[in-house]
Amino acid sequence: MKIGEYIKETKGEMKHVTWPSKKQTINYSSLVVGVSVVTALVLAVIDNVFSLGLGSILGN
């Protein structure tokens, strides 16, 4: 396949894509950030609990 043909077919396929609205994009981005923050907090708490537990077992 030649480069020109590839670009032409890609442009044609891009016309069939349904893009999200600005509001949907903001909502989805906010959801991703929110889930990431919650996941980070949960992992931090679990890490802290394991660190304290291991520290008490080892007597540190």
Beta strands, then each sheet from edge to edge (+ up, - down):
end
